[in-house]
Amino acid sequence: MSLRLRTALVGIIIAVVSASGAALSSYFLLAARISSDVDSDLATVSSFFLDEVRRSPFADPVKGQDLGAYSVQAVDRNGKILPVAGIELPVVERDIQVALGRVGYYLQDYDINEETWRIRTTSTRYGAIQVALNYDSATEALAAVRAIAVAIALLVATGGAFVSWIITRRATAPLYDLTAAVERVAEGELDVEVSGTGSSEVNRLAGAFNRTMAALRRSRTEQKRIVQDVGHDLRTPLTSLLNNITILKKHQLEKEEYDQVVDDLSSEISTLKRLVDEIIDVASGSSFEEDPEEMDLKVLVMDITLRSRRRYEREVDFSAGDGSCMALVNIQAIERAVNNLIGNAIKYSQGPVEVKVSKEKGLVWIDVLDRGIGLQGVDPQLLFQRFWRADSARSSSGSGLGLAIVQEIANQHGGTTRASERDGGGSSIGFCVKSL
């Protein structure tokens, strides 16, 4: 059974129960009121005859007169019936008990000639007076009310069921659309949207679904671009490796040429390993497992700077403010982040690179400054997204993961990242960690 049908059935059941309850309540209240009025009328008529029999035993002041729907008879203490008016009423043992004065009065319904009569038996000084009223005539209006109540209950239940179905259909329409959309997504289609506005939960769900699908479409587009970029970046060192290996196999090289080929192989292998490591680290969300240590980052970064200067054979300068910059850090992770920043600056600039360490408001900042192409109007936050690369950088090698790794390392150390244009050209990109 579908959700729409189940919800509609719940509404229909509520409507039927409510309408039936209201009709039954009205019917039973009216029945109780009629019964109360009949009992009151019987008591009034009985009182009239009681006044008569006080003056003389079983006087017959109304015999031969028309009492309408009422029937009256007297019963002496021996159970003898003394008719007064109307039909003869049954006398049972309890009526004798009333005539003997052992019971004040009692009320009882009897079927007489296929009609229901309500009889009140009241004790008198000389016996008992029985006053009866044809209860069927009194309840004729009740039967009409019962029919009207049933008709109204059916009408209300039908109307409630119809309204419930309409409301349920409209309320669940977005869910049906959403179900159909999810089925299309399960078949591999991502260009899917569902309609939904307003603040209801269903509409909020539709909006969340649309945002999710938009994110998935962006992710698929990004994945395609990533595969192309990473494929290109991996293909370049692999091609170079194959070429150099082919040369080694087919040619007898002089020592100088041989050393050059080996150097090229080593360089390409290092590049390939770095690309693979970056992809694995970011894609798997892995972090460095060594325990953090207290370290003066000025000393650590200065050592990294000197090694970078020798590795790249470029001008890489170091500067720092006065005092120590102590922090609790994962040394291997910090080295990775600083090397990524320096390598990025070397790649996109021809001039000198400066590595700067400073302490600001409980944070130790490590910034790498260059005189390269700059940010070129790009949002600084985009630089640290995984696999994001500026258009001007797509022709160069690299995975687009270096700065994303820097941001991850900064976050692990309670810090953040920043990037800005430099006066006179170039950019400044860095990250920070909490200081001690």
C-alpha positions as CSV (number, residue, x, y, z in Angstrom):
1,M,0.0,0.0,0.0
2,S,1.4,3.4,-1.0
3,L,2.2,6.2,1.4
4,R,-0.5,8.4,-0.3
5,L,-3.2,5.7,0.2
6,R,-2.2,5.0,3.8
7,T,-2.2,8.7,4.7
8,A,-5.6,9.2,2.9
9,L,-7.0,6.1,4.8
10,V,-5.9,7.6,8.1
11,G,-7.7,10.9,7.2
12,I,-10.8,9.0,6.1
13,I,-10.9,6.9,9.3
14,I,-10.6,10.0,11.4
15,A,-13.4,11.7,9.5
16,V,-15.7,8.6,9.7
17,V,-15.0,8.1,13.4
18,S,-15.5,11.8,14.2
19,A,-18.7,12.0,12.3
20,S,-20.0,8.8,13.7
21,G,-19.1,9.8,17.2
22,A,-20.9,13.1,16.9
23,A,-24.0,11.5,15.4
24,L,-24.1,8.8,18.1
25,S,-23.5,11.3,20.9
26,S,-26.4,13.4,19.6
27,Y,-28.7,10.4,19.3
28,F,-28.0,9.0,22.8
29,L,-28.3,12.5,24.4
30,L,-31.6,13.0,22.7
31,A,-32.8,9.4,23.7
32,A,-31.8,10.1,27.3
33,R,-33.7,13.4,27.2
34,I,-36.8,11.8,25.8
35,S,-36.6,9.0,28.5
36,S,-36.2,11.6,31.2
37,D,-39.3,13.6,29.9
38,V,-41.4,10.4,29.7
39,D,-40.5,9.5,33.3
40,S,-41.3,13.0,34.4
41,D,-44.7,12.9,32.7
42,L,-45.5,9.6,34.2
43,A,-44.6,10.9,37.7
44,T,-46.9,14.0,37.1
45,V,-49.9,11.8,36.1
46,S,-49.3,9.5,39.0
47,S,-49.3,12.4,41.4
48,F,-52.8,13.4,40.1
49,F,-54.3,10.0,40.9
50,L,-52.5,9.8,44.2
51,D,-54.4,12.9,45.3
52,E,-57.7,11.3,44.4
53,V,-57.1,8.0,46.2
54,R,-56.2,9.9,49.4
55,R,-59.8,10.9,49.7
56,S,-61.3,7.5,49.0
57,P,-60.0,4.1,48.1
58,F,-59.7,3.7,44.4
59,A,-61.9,6.6,43.4
60,D,-62.7,6.7,39.7
61,P,-62.7,10.4,39.0
62,V,-61.7,10.1,35.3
63,K,-63.3,6.8,34.2
64,G,-64.7,7.1,30.8
65,Q,-62.6,10.1,29.9
66,D,-60.0,10.2,27.2
67,L,-56.4,10.2,28.7
68,G,-54.8,10.3,25.2
69,A,-51.6,8.1,25.1
70,Y,-51.8,7.3,28.8
71,S,-53.4,4.2,30.4
72,V,-54.2,4.0,34.1
73,Q,-55.3,1.2,36.4
74,A,-55.3,0.6,40.2
75,V,-54.1,-2.6,41.9
76,D,-55.2,-3.5,45.4
77,R,-53.0,-5.3,47.9
78,N,-54.3,-8.7,46.7
79,G,-53.3,-8.0,43.1
80,K,-56.8,-7.2,41.9
81,I,-56.9,-4.9,38.9
82,L,-59.3,-2.0,39.0
83,P,-59.3,-0.4,35.4
84,V,-59.4,3.4,35.2
85,A,-58.6,4.3,31.6
86,G,-56.9,2.9,28.6
87,I,-55.7,-0.7,28.0
88,E,-55.2,-3.3,30.7
89,L,-51.7,-3.3,32.1
90,P,-49.8,-6.4,33.2
91,V,-49.4,-7.0,37.0
92,V,-46.3,-8.9,38.2
93,E,-44.9,-9.8,41.6
94,R,-43.1,-6.5,41.9
95,D,-46.3,-4.6,41.3
96,I,-47.8,-6.6,44.3
97,Q,-44.8,-5.6,46.4
98,V,-45.5,-1.9,45.6
99,A,-49.2,-2.4,46.4
100,L,-48.2,-3.8,49.8
101,G,-46.1,-0.8,50.4
102,R,-42.8,-2.6,50.4
103,V,-41.5,-0.6,47.4
104,G,-42.3,3.0,46.8
105,Y,-42.4,2.9,43.1
106,Y,-40.6,1.4,40.1
107,L,-40.5,1.9,36.3
108,Q,-40.5,-0.9,33.8
109,D,-40.9,-1.3,30.0
110,Y,-43.3,-3.9,28.6
111,D,-44.3,-5.1,25.2
112,I,-48.1,-5.0,24.8
113,N,-49.8,-5.7,21.5
114,E,-46.4,-5.3,19.8
115,E,-45.9,-1.9,21.2
116,T,-43.5,-0.7,23.9
117,W,-45.1,0.8,27.0
118,R,-43.3,2.6,29.8
119,I,-45.2,1.8,33.1
120,R,-44.7,3.6,36.5
121,T,-46.2,1.7,39.5
122,T,-46.6,3.9,42.6
123,S,-47.6,2.8,46.0
124,T,-50.8,4.3,47.6
125,R,-52.5,3.9,50.9
126,Y,-54.9,1.3,49.6
127,G,-52.6,-0.4,47.0
128,A,-50.9,0.9,43.9
129,I,-51.5,3.1,40.8
130,Q,-50.1,2.1,37.5
131,V,-49.6,4.8,34.9
132,A,-48.4,3.8,31.4
133,L,-47.4,5.7,28.3
134,N,-47.0,4.3,24.8
135,Y,-43.2,4.7,24.4
136,D,-43.3,4.1,20.7
137,S,-45.2,7.3,20.1
138,A,-42.8,9.2,22.3
139,T,-39.8,7.9,20.3
140,E,-41.2,8.5,16.8
141,A,-39.2,11.8,16.8
142,L,-36.1,9.9,18.0
143,A,-36.3,7.6,15.0
144,A,-36.4,10.6,12.7
145,V,-33.5,12.1,14.5
146,R,-31.6,8.8,14.2
147,A,-32.2,8.8,10.4
148,I,-31.1,12.4,10.1
149,A,-28.0,11.7,12.3
150,V,-27.0,8.7,10.1
151,A,-27.4,10.8,7.0
152,I,-25.4,13.7,8.4
153,A,-22.7,11.2,9.6
154,L,-22.5,9.7,6.1
155,L,-22.4,13.1,4.5
156,V,-19.7,14.4,6.8
157,A,-17.7,11.2,6.5
158,T,-17.9,11.3,2.7
159,G,-16.9,15.0,2.6
160,G,-14.1,14.4,5.1
161,A,-12.8,11.5,3.1
162,F,-12.8,13.6,-0.1
163,V,-11.1,16.5,1.6
164,S,-8.5,14.1,3.2
165,W,-7.8,12.5,-0.2
166,I,-7.3,15.9,-1.9
167,I,-5.1,17.2,0.9
168,T,-3.1,14.0,1.1
169,R,-2.6,14.0,-2.7
170,R,-1.3,17.6,-2.7
171,A,0.9,17.0,0.4
172,T,2.5,13.9,-1.0
173,A,2.8,15.0,-4.6
174,P,6.4,16.3,-4.0
175,L,7.3,12.9,-2.4
176,Y,6.0,11.1,-5.5
177,D,8.1,13.5,-7.6
178,L,11.1,13.0,-5.3
179,T,10.7,9.2,-5.5
180,A,10.6,9.3,-9.3
181,A,13.7,11.6,-9.3
182,V,15.6,9.2,-7.0
183,E,14.8,6.3,-9.3
184,R,16.2,8.2,-12.2
185,V,19.3,9.0,-10.2
186,A,19.6,5.3,-9.3
187,E,19.7,4.6,-13.1
188,G,22.7,7.0,-13.4
189,E,20.9,10.3,-14.4
190,L,22.1,13.3,-12.5
191,D,20.4,16.1,-14.4
192,V,17.3,15.8,-12.2
193,E,15.4,18.4,-10.2
194,V,12.1,18.3,-8.3
195,S,9.8,21.3,-7.6
196,G,9.4,22.5,-4.1
197,T,9.1,25.9,-2.4
198,G,8.0,27.1,1.0
199,S,8.9,26.1,4.5
200,S,7.1,22.7,4.9
201,E,9.2,19.6,5.6
202,V,8.4,18.1,2.2
203,N,9.4,21.2,0.4
204,R,12.5,21.5,2.5
205,L,13.3,17.9,1.5
206,A,12.8,18.8,-2.1
207,G,15.1,21.7,-1.8
208,A,17.8,19.6,-0.1
209,F,17.5,17.0,-2.8
210,N,18.0,19.7,-5.5
211,R,21.0,21.1,-3.7
212,T,22.4,17.5,-3.3
213,M,21.9,16.8,-7.0
214,A,23.6,20.1,-7.9
215,A,26.5,19.2,-5.7
216,L,26.7,15.7,-7.4
217,R,26.7,17.3,-10.9
218,R,29.5,19.6,-9.8
219,S,31.3,16.6,-8.4
220,R,31.0,14.6,-11.5
221,T,32.2,17.5,-13.6
222,E,35.1,18.0,-11.2
223,Q,35.9,14.3,-11.3
224,K,36.1,14.3,-15.1
225,R,38.4,17.3,-14.9
226,I,40.4,15.6,-12.2
227,V,40.8,12.5,-14.2
228,Q,42.0,14.5,-17.2
229,D,44.4,16.6,-15.1
230,V,45.8,13.7,-13.1
231,G,46.0,11.5,-16.2
232,H,48.0,14.2,-17.9
233,D,50.3,14.8,-14.9
234,L,50.9,11.0,-14.5
235,R,51.4,10.4,-18.2
236,T,54.2,12.9,-18.5
237,P,56.7,11.3,-16.1
238,L,55.6,7.8,-17.2
239,T,56.3,8.7,-20.8
240,S,59.7,10.1,-19.9
241,L,60.5,7.0,-17.9
242,L,59.7,4.7,-20.8
243,N,61.8,6.9,-23.2
244,N,64.8,6.8,-20.9
245,I,64.5,3.1,-20.3
246,T,64.2,2.5,-24.0
247,I,67.4,4.5,-24.5
248,L,69.2,2.5,-21.9
249,K,68.1,-0.8,-23.5
250,K,68.9,0.1,-27.1
251,H,72.0,2.3,-26.9
252,Q,75.5,2.0,-25.5
253,L,75.9,5.4,-23.7
254,E,78.9,7.2,-22.6
255,K,79.3,7.7,-18.9
256,E,78.2,11.3,-19.0
257,E,75.1,10.4,-21.1
258,Y,74.4,7.4,-18.9
259,D,74.5,9.6,-15.7
260,Q,72.2,12.1,-17.4
261,V,69.6,9.5,-18.2
262,V,69.8,8.0,-14.7
263,D,69.4,11.5,-13.2
264,D,66.3,12.0,-15.5
265,L,64.9,8.6,-14.4
266,S,65.4,9.5,-10.7
267,S,63.8,12.9,-11.2
268,E,60.8,11.5,-13.0
269,I,60.4,8.8,-10.4
270,S,60.4,11.4,-7.6
271,T,57.9,13.4,-9.5
272,L,55.6,10.4,-10.0
273,K,55.9,9.4,-6.4
274,R,55.0,12.9,-5.2
275,L,52.0,13.0,-7.5
276,V,50.8,9.6,-6.3
277,D,51.4,10.4,-2.6
278,E,49.4,13.7,-2.9
279,I,46.5,11.9,-4.6
280,I,46.5,9.1,-2.0
281,D,46.8,11.5,1.0
282,V,44.0,13.7,-0.1
283,A,41.6,11.1,-1.5
284,S,41.9,8.9,1.5
285,G,41.9,11.7,4.1
286,S,45.0,10.2,5.7
287,S,47.0,12.1,8.2
288,F,50.5,11.8,9.5
289,E,50.7,9.4,12.4
290,E,53.8,10.6,14.3
291,D,53.2,12.1,17.7
292,P,53.3,15.9,17.9
293,E,56.4,17.6,19.4
294,E,57.2,21.0,20.8
295,M,59.2,22.8,18.2
296,D,60.5,26.3,17.4
297,L,59.0,26.8,13.9
298,K,61.6,29.4,13.1
299,V,64.3,26.8,13.4
300,L,62.3,24.1,11.5
301,V,61.3,26.4,8.6
302,M,64.8,27.9,8.3
303,D,66.2,24.4,7.8
304,I,63.5,23.6,5.2
305,T,64.3,26.8,3.4
306,L,68.1,26.0,3.2
307,R,67.3,22.5,1.8
308,S,64.9,24.0,-0.8
309,R,67.6,26.5,-1.9
310,R,70.0,23.6,-2.6
311,R,67.3,21.4,-4.2
312,Y,65.9,24.0,-6.6
313,E,69.2,26.0,-7.0
314,R,67.0,29.1,-6.7
315,E,67.1,32.1,-4.4
316,V,64.9,31.1,-1.4
317,D,65.3,33.6,1.4
318,F,64.2,33.2,5.1
319,S,63.0,35.9,7.5
320,A,61.4,35.9,10.9
321,G,60.6,38.3,13.8
322,D,62.3,38.4,17.2
323,G,61.7,35.7,19.7
324,S,60.8,32.0,19.4
325,C,57.7,30.6,17.7
326,M,57.1,27.5,19.8
327,A,54.2,25.2,18.8
328,L,53.1,21.6,19.3
329,V,53.3,20.2,15.8
330,N,53.7,17.1,13.7
331,I,57.1,17.9,12.2
332,Q,56.7,15.7,9.2
333,A,53.3,17.3,8.3
334,I,54.7,20.9,8.7
335,E,57.7,20.0,6.5
336,R,55.2,18.7,3.9
337,A,53.1,21.9,4.0
338,V,56.1,24.2,3.8
339,N,57.7,22.2,0.9
340,N,54.4,22.4,-0.9
341,L,54.2,26.1,-0.6
342,I,57.8,26.6,-1.7
343,G,57.5,24.2,-4.6
344,N,54.3,26.0,-5.7
345,A,56.1,29.4,-5.6
346,I,59.1,28.0,-7.5
347,K,56.9,26.6,-10.2
348,Y,54.9,29.8,-10.9
349,S,57.6,32.4,-10.5
350,Q,61.1,33.1,-11.9
351,G,62.3,35.6,-9.3
352,P,63.3,35.1,-5.7
353,V,61.1,33.4,-3.1
354,E,60.8,34.5,0.5
355,V,59.7,32.3,3.4
356,K,58.5,34.3,6.4
357,V,57.7,33.1,9.9
358,S,55.7,35.4,12.2
359,K,53.7,35.3,15.4
360,E,50.2,36.9,15.5
361,K,47.6,36.7,18.3
362,G,48.5,33.2,19.5
363,L,49.2,31.8,16.1
364,V,52.4,31.1,14.2
365,W,52.1,32.0,10.5
366,I,54.3,30.6,7.8
367,D,54.0,32.5,4.5
368,V,55.7,32.0,1.2
369,L,56.0,35.1,-1.0
370,D,56.9,35.2,-4.7
371,R,57.0,37.5,-7.7
372,G,55.1,35.3,-10.0
373,I,51.8,35.5,-11.8
374,G,49.8,36.3,-8.6
375,L,46.2,35.3,-7.9
376,Q,44.9,36.9,-11.1
377,G,41.6,37.8,-9.4
378,V,40.9,34.3,-8.2
379,D,39.0,33.8,-4.9
380,P,41.7,32.9,-2.4
381,Q,39.6,30.2,-0.9
382,L,39.5,28.4,-4.3
383,L,43.2,27.9,-4.2
384,F,42.9,25.4,-1.3
385,Q,40.2,23.2,-2.8
386,R,41.1,19.7,-3.9
387,F,42.2,19.4,-7.5
388,W,41.3,23.1,-8.2
389,R,43.7,24.7,-10.6
390,A,43.7,28.1,-12.2
391,D,43.3,28.3,-16.0
392,S,46.8,29.7,-16.3
393,A,48.2,26.7,-14.4
394,R,46.6,23.9,-16.3
395,S,49.4,23.6,-18.8
396,S,51.9,23.0,-16.0
397,S,52.5,19.7,-14.2
398,G,51.0,19.0,-10.8
399,S,48.0,17.3,-9.3
400,G,46.2,20.4,-7.9
401,L,46.5,18.9,-4.4
402,G,49.4,20.7,-2.9
403,L,47.5,23.6,-1.4
404,A,44.6,21.3,-0.3
405,I,47.2,19.3,1.7
406,V,48.5,22.6,3.2
407,Q,44.9,23.4,4.4
408,E,44.4,20.0,5.8
409,I,47.6,20.2,7.8
410,A,46.7,23.6,9.1
411,N,43.3,22.4,10.2
412,Q,44.9,19.5,12.0
413,H,46.9,22.0,14.0
414,G,44.0,24.2,14.8
415,G,45.0,26.8,12.2
416,T,43.9,28.1,8.8
417,T,45.2,29.3,5.5
418,R,45.4,32.6,3.7
419,A,46.4,34.0,0.3
420,S,46.7,37.5,-1.1
421,E,48.3,39.5,-3.9
422,R,51.6,41.3,-3.2
423,D,52.2,44.9,-3.9
424,G,54.4,45.0,-7.0
425,G,53.2,41.7,-8.3
426,G,53.2,38.1,-7.1
427,S,51.4,36.4,-4.3
428,S,51.7,35.6,-0.6
429,I,50.3,32.2,0.4
430,G,50.6,30.7,3.9
431,F,49.1,28.8,6.8
432,C,49.2,29.0,10.6
433,V,49.2,26.7,13.7
434,K,48.4,27.4,17.3
435,S,51.4,28.6,19.2
436,L,52.5,27.7,22.8
